[in-house]
Amino acid sequence: MTPTGLSTGVSTTAKRTVLVSGASIAGPALAYWLHRSGCAVTVVEKAGALRDGGYPIDVRGTAVEVVRRMGILPQLQDAHIDSRRCTFLDPDGSEVASLSPRAVAGGVEGQDLEVRRGDLAAILYALVRDDVEFLFGDSIDTLDQSGQGVDVTFHSGQQRTFDLVVGADGMHSRTRETLFGPEEQFHRYLGYCFAIFTMPNSFGLSHEVMVWNTPGKAAALYAVGDSDELHAFLTFHQPQPPFDALRDPDAQRDLVASVFAGAGWEVPAMVNTMRDADDLFFDTAGQIRMPHWSSGRVALVGDAAYAPSFLTGQGSSLALVGAYMLANGIATNRDHSSAFAAYERDTREFVAMNQALVDNGAATLFPTTARALEQRNTMLRDLVTLPSATARPAHSALRLPEFAPLR
Ligand SMILES: Cc1cc2nc3c(=O)[nH]c(=O)nc-3n(C[C@H](O)[C@H](O)[C@H](O)COP(=O)(O)OP(=O)(O)OC[C@H]3O[C@@H](n4cnc5c(N)ncnc54)[C@H](O)[C@@H]3O)c2cc1C
């Protein structure tokens, strides 16, 4: 399917076969571009179906150009959430500042997009599902590169050989672990944990985000449109990652409840809802930083290779841009080593600039001391009176090459 009406660029030589692990954002986006370049693509996803849910995500700068070239910009514009207000609150719930979400996040009105994560995943999946093989409810058990390709044994027991394999399996990538070893070596912990879940919109919130802070703690309620459901978000500073809690949902609930005990505003109601939430998602805020994104015939893309953390708001944009750049590397190089080298060479600086957003400002949304919180509040009050924000340079720092597969 080529919605922009361009040639698929299908090669006259035998089709290269590529297995992609993970069907969220990076996986289906990569599958689209690889299919466009004439590869036969299989996507394997551990979950039994496409995964819905998650906080709204942003598509900004260079990533907007990627989705335009994919022909899905109009659909994403229709799905655009259009949050109108972001209100910051004191510990007692009184208002500190109320401003445009774009002023806070550095997005550009009329260009950048904010969509439900599930909507973006569904639009990408719909774009490729007729052209790409999807294996839901399965995963890669072993990878063996000793032969001419990559011999893959799936969890289901199926065995197949592919020319290339790509891990698009997220921050805690199994593909990365198989290839490069434990996550700890590549994980840069940013000092925060967070819990996300949904709760009833009994507050009458509409098209807006409310953010409550005390030093080291924040609670947010996110109303997407006029939905009767809110996205609730609790985040807190924790100097060391709570490794035990990461594997134990009950310990996660206990940890969050103890951290937020005695907090003001609507936090007690949020904590109560979290106790029984069946969609609780708990994790640490962290980045993945790797010296190389490939080994032999296997490469990584998106969060698996360079998760930037929610503090940057750039996870999905990096996944979309990374998918385009990796596919372009494969499409323009017959040899996989050259393909992966080109992908790294042309994408790494963009990734680094976006990951660096946590070092120069993004984390100040959640200050850990009273003094830093007061400084942040002053900055927010100043933002209210400033003209609307301009884009952060990192969002648009990469000029996409033309997608020109070899013939
Ligand atoms: C359900 C869900 C909710 C999310 N909610 C938020 C949110 O609220 N805020 C936020 O900033 N980011 C969220 N994210 C992460 C966000 O989507 C990514 O940061 C970003 O879009 C980059 O996407 P990605 O495709 O690289 O990785 P991800 O979106 O993490 O996708 C990885 C995919 O790989 C699959 N997978 C994992 N392991 C295996 C395996 N062994 N074999 C096969 N498949 C595997 C996962 O099920 C998932 O579909 C969420 C992701 C998911 C899957």
The ligand as a Gaussian input file, in Angstrom:
#p B3LYP/6-31G(d) Opt

LIG

0 1
 C        0.812000      -0.298000      26.144000
 C        1.837000       0.808000      26.120000
 C        1.597000       1.993000      26.841000
 C        2.543000       3.005000      26.830000
 N        2.270000       4.149000      27.520000
 C        3.143000       5.172000      27.482000
 C        2.872000       6.384000      28.176000
 O        1.853000       6.517000      28.835000
 N        3.792000       7.390000      28.108000
 C        4.933000       7.263000      27.389000
 O        5.748000       8.199000      27.345000
 N        5.207000       6.140000      26.707000
 C        4.349000       5.085000      26.752000
 N        4.643000       3.930000      26.082000
 C        5.913000       3.855000      25.371000
 C        5.874000       4.582000      24.036000
 O        4.971000       3.940000      23.174000
 C        7.298000       4.536000      23.497000
 O        8.156000       5.289000      24.333000
 C        7.503000       5.116000      22.136000
 O        6.334000       5.239000      21.406000
 C        8.534000       4.290000      21.356000
 O        7.874000       3.152000      20.885000
 P        8.566000       1.773000      20.580000
 O        7.720000       1.156000      19.508000
 O       10.020000       1.905000      20.361000
 O        8.418000       0.947000      21.957000
 P        7.109000       0.514000      22.760000
 O        5.997000       1.434000      22.526000
 O        7.526000       0.274000      24.155000
 O        6.692000      -0.880000      22.099000
 C        7.349000      -2.103000      22.253000
 C        6.459000      -3.209000      21.729000
 O        7.186000      -4.431000      21.779000
 C        6.386000      -5.429000      22.376000
 N        7.281000      -6.390000      23.000000
 C        7.967000      -6.280000      24.167000
 N        8.740000      -7.362000      24.357000
 C        8.538000      -8.175000      23.294000
 C        9.076000      -9.435000      22.915000
 N        9.949000     -10.081000      23.699000
 N        8.656000      -9.979000      21.747000
 C        7.754000      -9.331000      20.945000
 N        7.229000      -8.145000      21.265000
 C        7.623000      -7.559000      22.425000
 C        5.514000      -4.669000      23.353000
 O        4.349000      -5.396000      23.681000
 C        5.205000      -3.422000      22.556000
 O        4.107000      -3.585000      21.709000
 C        3.755000       2.859000      26.082000
 C        3.984000       1.692000      25.365000
 C        3.063000       0.661000      25.384000
 C        3.346000      -0.599000      24.594000

